[in-house]
Amino acid sequence: MKNINKKKVNAAILIIGNEILSGRTHDLNVSFLSDWLNKKCGVTVEEVRVIPDIENKIIKNILQLRKEFNYVFTTGGIGPTHDDITAKSISRAFKRKYEYHKEAYLILEKYYGKGRFNEGRKKMAKMPRGSSLIYNPVSAAPGFIIKNVICLPGVPSILKSMIDNVRKYLVKGLVVLNQSIRLYTIESNISKELKKIQGKYLKKVDIGSYPFFRLGHIGVSIVLRSSNKKKLELCFIEIKKMVRKKKIKVFKN
């Protein structure tokens, strides 16, 4: 994987599946993917969308997102059933033939055996012409990458098993670092000061404040994020100075 200094690389995640929208299935992939991409690859996830298994919606979102982001990750819709239409839809988005990938077909045929290699299982070997495979060490059915679109399964355990096979296709960017501090206070008590500090570090450090309730106490977590380690540290020092000046107790547990 190439390393490009001082370059921000971003991504979007497109979750495809009626089961997510209906609430029957809880998505567990976004947090994992976002964390893995940033820490392992220096790729920042900047947008997440959830859409149904509808071909024109998949095509529309793929074509839009791939222009706006360095990478688009899709999850879901590459299984053996009738409503698994992600690969077919992406083929149409790129105007590529939807066909059996020879290597994928052989992998699945070997895994299931010819006698159990039915039409549904064969379908998992179909993808846009020119795709490269993302190997699956758990259930054999591979994901694929075409241009800057990376298609992964929706089952979290299988996605996790495959993720290291994605890394070779990615250009590495700057890792976003973070610092955090938890305070016994309320957001309105520090909002003015945080706004002033954020203005000083605009576009260098992102400052977020998140209220919480724990052990009977109301508090605020302040999280700083930046790819510039020095700016991050300087900003964190200012936050701590503000905390001391206002005599706010720090939550240490």
N, C-alpha and C positions, 0 to 999 in steps of 0.2 A: 504494500500500500504506500503510495507516494505521500511525502510530507511537504506541504506548501506553507512556508512561513507567512505569518500575518494575513492569512486568508480565512475568511469565514465561510464555512460550508453549511448549508441548511437543508432541511428536509420537511416534507409533509407526510402525515400518515392518513391513509384512506381506509377506514374500517367498512367492510362490505358485508352486510348480512341482515336480513329481516329479524333474525333472532335477537340481535343486539337492540334494535329499535323497539321491539315488542317488550323488552325487559325479561324475556325468558332466559337469556344468557348475559352474564356480566362480563364486560370487557376487562381483561387482565393484561392485554398486550401493550397498551399505550405507555404505561409507566415503565415497563421493562424495556421496551424499545428505546424510549427517550433517554433513559439512564444509560443503556448500553451504547447508544450512538454517541452521546456526549463523552462519556468516560473512556471508551475504547477507540473511538474514531474521530473525535473532534467535530462531530456533526450535530448541529443544533436543530431540534424539532421546533418549528415555528407555527405549525397549523395542524389541527386534527379535524377530520370530518367523518361522520357516520352516515352511510347511505344504504338504501335497500338493494336487493338483488334485482335491479331493473337495468337492462342493457343501456338505454340511452343516458341514464344518470351516471353509470359507470364511465361511459365514453366521454361525456361532457366534463366530468370531474378530472379524469386522467389527463385530457388534453389541456385543461386549464392549469392544473397543478404542476405538470411537468415543465411548463413554461416559466412558472414563478419560482420554482425551487430546484436546487441541484439534484435532489433525489425525491422520488415518491415511493413510499412503502405501502403496499396494500396487504390487508390481512383478511382471509376468508374467501370462500367461493371457488376454491380450486380442488374440491373433492369429487366424488363419483356420482352425486345425485343430480336430478334434473334442474335444481335451482342453483347449482354451482356453475355460474356463467362468467366468472371473472376472466378466465383465460380467453374465452371466445370473444368477450366484449373488448378486451385489450387488443386482440387481433384486429378487430374492426376499427378500433381507434387509430391504429397505426397502418391500416390498410395492408395488413399482412395475412397470408393464408393461415388459417387455423388448421393445424395438422399434427399428426403424430411426430413427436421428437424421437428420432431413432434410438438414441442412447437411453432416454427416459423409458421408452417402450421395453427395451431389453432389461433394464433394471427391474421394472415391475413384473415382467414375465418371469424372471428368475426368482423374484421374491415370492410370488404367489404360486408359481408352477402353472404350466399350460392348462391343466384341468380346472383350475380355480381362477384363471385370468379372464374374467367375464367382461362384458361391455362396459359396465360401470367403472371397473378398475382400469380398463384400457383408456377410458376418458381422461384419467389423471395423467396420461402421457401426451395429451394434446395441448398445444400451446402455440403462440405466434411463431411463424417461420423466422429463424435467425435468433431465437432465444438461447441463452446460456443457462445451464442448470445450476440450481442451488441444492446440494445433496442433502438427503434426509436420512440420518442414521437410525431413526426410530421405526418409521412405518414405510420407508422406501420411497413413497411418492414425493418427487422433488418439487421445489419451488422453481421460479425462473426469473431472469432479468432480461429485459429488452430495453435498449437505450438507457434512460435513467429511471425506469420503473422497475421496482423490485417486488415480486409477488410471493407472499408467504402464506402459510396456512393459518386458520383462525384458532386452532387448538393450541393453547398457551404452552403446554409441555412439549409439543412437537416443534413449535416455532423456536423455543429456547434451544432445543437440541440442534437446530439448523443454523443458528444465528452466526456462529463463527465462520461458517462457509460463505457468508455474505461479505466479510471484511475485505477479501481480496479484490472485490469489485469497486470499493469506495476510495475516493481521494480524501486524504486526511486533512482536516482543518484544525482550528484552534480549539482546545478544550476549554469549556467554560467552568471556571472555579467558583466556589461559593464559600461564604462565611456566614455564620448565623449567631444570634444571641436572643435569649428569651427573657422577657421582662415582666415584672409584676406591675402592669399599668394598663391603661386603655388607649386605643388608637388616637382618640381626640387629644390626649395629653401630649402626644409627640408628633402629631401630624404636621404642625407648622415647622418644626425643626427638621423633620425628615424631608419635607419639600425643599427647604433651603439647601440641605446637603445634596439632595438629588440634583438640584439645579447646578451645583458646582461640579458634579461628576456626570453630567448629562452625556449620553452616548458612550460613556466609559464604564460605568457601573450601574447595574439595575438594582434598585432598592425595592423590596416588597415587604409589606407588613401584614401579618396574618393573626387574627385573634384566636385564642384558645381558652378552654375551661378545663382545669386539671386540679385534682386534689382539693376541690372547693375554692380554687382561686381563679380569677379572671386574669389573663395575661395576653401579651403580644409577642409573637416571634418576628424578628426582623431578619430578613435573608438578603444577603448581598451576592450578586452574581456578576462575574466579569471574566473575560479572557486575558485581561491585563493584571498580572499578579501584583505589581507594585501599586497600581491605582486601587485595586481591591483592598490591599492592606492599609493604604492611606485613608480610604473611605471608612474602613472599619474602626480605625483609630478615632476618627471624628465622631462616629456613632457612640463609641465608648466614652468619649469626653462629654457628649451630650447627656448620656446616662448618669455620669457622675455629677454633672452640674445640676441636673434636676433631681438628684438623690433618689433615683429609681433603683429598686432592688432587683438583682439579677436572679432568675430562676435557674438553679444549678442542677436539679435532678433530671 
